[in-house]
Structure formats: structure tokens, C-alpha cells
């Protein structure tokens, strides 16, 4: 049994993506126009900006696939797999907790909100996968104390389904130990 939860972009996320894109394009054009005679500095800066842009685009989350064995978070190039048996806690969280976070490596608005974030309240790192800023954030903590925050349109049903899978896996383990 598999379920798929798609990430959706809201109007604010689309505007921020357009703003960041215009910023990068304007920066590239200005570097080309004003530094035509220079050699290395504009080219290095242009390559750095293009590499960052491509890294952002490759990590934009597309959808979440939940199967009997794991939760797969699919990005354009990247795949994050969280085994159901490794999930210690899953719950909804308030967006106020995430507002007190600082993006360390990732995007804060370009194509969504994803990457590594530092929570300034309790100084913990978490990995975020969200296409929009909303009230439907789900925090998954695994047994290795890795924290993942995802944005899911139907958060309560998602959490209920994952908790059901956790119970099924625990029951299967108990049956295997009895036999």
C-alpha cells in the first residue's frame, strides 16, 4: 500500500521564487555589462551564482511517497528515505517554531523552503522540505535523533497513516520474535 502526497506552491512562494530569479538574472546582466574588460572576478562570481542556483533547483521537493517500509521525500535530483521502523516521533508543529529558525544551507523562498535549518530557540539542526509556508508542518524524529520537517497539505491524515504503519511494523516484529 503506497500513498503519495504532492508538494504545492502557494502564491507567496511563487512570488519569492520569481524575486530570487530576477535578482540572479539582474546580477548576471550587471556583471556582464559593467565588467566586460575585467577577467577573472566576474567569471568566478558568475560561476558561483550559477552553481548555487543549480543546487537550489536540484533540491526543490516534488512529492512524498509513503510505503509500508519507508517514507521517501523526492526532490528533483535528491531522495531522502526515512525507514518506518526508525521513526521515533511524528507530530504536527506550529509555524512559530520554524520562524525562529535560521537557514544554514538551503533555500529560504527560492522554489520553497528546504535544506538545513538551525532552530535558534533550542540550538538544534533540522532538515526542512516545504514548498510553501503554511500551518501544515509535520516534524519527524528518527531513532538517530535526526529531525525532518515537511510540509504536507493533509497533515493529520499523513500522521495517522504513518502511525498506523508504525504499529503494523511493531506487530510484525512481535510475530517474528514469537515464531
N, C-alpha and C positions, 0 to 999 in steps of 0.2 A: 504494500500500500504506500503510495507516494502522493505528496501534496506539493504544490508549487505556489509560492507567494511572490508576486511581482512587486518590484520597487516602482513607485510612481513619483514623478516630479511635480511639485506644485508651482504656482505662479512665481513665488518668491525665489525658488531655486532656479527657475529658468532665467529670471532677471539677473541673478547673481552670476550665472554661467555666462550670459551674454556680456555682462560688465567685465568679467575677467578676460573673456575672449577679446573684447575691444581693447582692453588695456595691453594685452600681449601684442596684438596686431599694431597698435599705435606705437608701442615701444620699438618694435622691429622696424617699422617705417621710419621713425625718427632716427634710429641708429643708422639706417641706410642713407638717409638724406643728409644728415649733418656730419657724418664721419666717413665720407666717401674716400678721402685721401689717407685716412689712418689705416693701419694694417691689422694688428692683432687684437686689440682690446674690444672693438665692436664685434668681431667674429667670435671671440670667446664668449662674450656676453650673450650673443645671439644663440650660440650653440647651447649654453647653459639654460637659457629661457626655453628653447625648443625641447630640450631633454626633460625639463620639469613639466612642461605641457604634455608631452607624450606619457610620462609616468602617471600624471593625473588621469589622463584619458584611459590608460590601460587598467586602472584600479577602480573605475566607476562601477558600483554594484548594479547588477542586472536583475537577479532573482534569487530566491531562497528555495531550495528543494529539500523537503523533509521526507526521509525514507525510514524504514524500520531500523536501520543500523546507524544512521548519522544525519546531521544537518549540514547541507552543502550550501555555502554562500558563493554564488557565481558572480564574478566580475568579468569585464571584457577579456582579460588575459589571465587573471588570477583566480584560484579556487581555494577557499578556506573550508576545511572539513572538521566538524566537531562531532565525535562519536557520541551516540546517545548514552552509552554506558559511562562516559566520562563527565556527564553533566552533573554538577553538584547542586546547582540552584538556577532557577529560571523565574523571572518576575518582571512585571512592568515597573518602569521608573518614571519619575516626573522630569519634565524637560528643564526644570530649575536646577537639578543636579548636574545636568550636562552643560548648562550655561556657565557654570563655574569651572569649565574645563578649557585647557589651552591646547590647540593643535600642535603637536611636536613634529610629526612627519605625515603629511597628507593634505587633504583639501578642506577648506572651510568655505564652501559655496560653489566651487567650480565643478559642476556635474553632481553636486550633492555634498555630503559631509562624510568623509571616510579617511581612514588612516589611524595613526596612533595619537591618542589624546592623553593629557595629564590632568587628572582631577585635582584642582587646587585646594579643595576642602580637606581631603584625606591623603593627598600625595600618592595616588595610585595611578597606574597606567591602564588604559583600556583601548581596545580596538573597536572602531566605530564603522558601521556600514549603514548609511542612510542617504536617501535621495532627496528627502525633504525634512524640514524642521517642523515637527508636529507633536501631538500628545500621545503618540503610539510607539514609544520606545520600549524595547524589551532587552533586559540585561541577562546574559547567560554567563554563569561562572562554572568553570570546569574543575575537576579534582586537582589540577595542577595550578590552580588559582589564576588562570588566565581569564580575563574578563572581556566579553564581546558585547557590544551594544548595537542592536539592529533596529531598523525602522520597519514595522510591519503594519499594513493597513488594518488587518483584523487581529490585533494583538491578543485578545482574550482567547479566541479560538485557536490561535497558534500555540499559546502557552498550554491550553487544555490538551491539545493533540500531542504535544511533546511530553507532557506529564503522563499521558496515557501510554505512550511508547516507553517511557522510563519504567513504569510499573510492569509492562509486558516483559521488558528485558530482565527485570528483577525476578519475575515469576519463572521465566525460562532458566535463569541461573539456579534458582532454588530447585527446580525439577531436575536439572542436570546434576546437582550435588546429591540429590536423593537417590538417583539411579546409580 
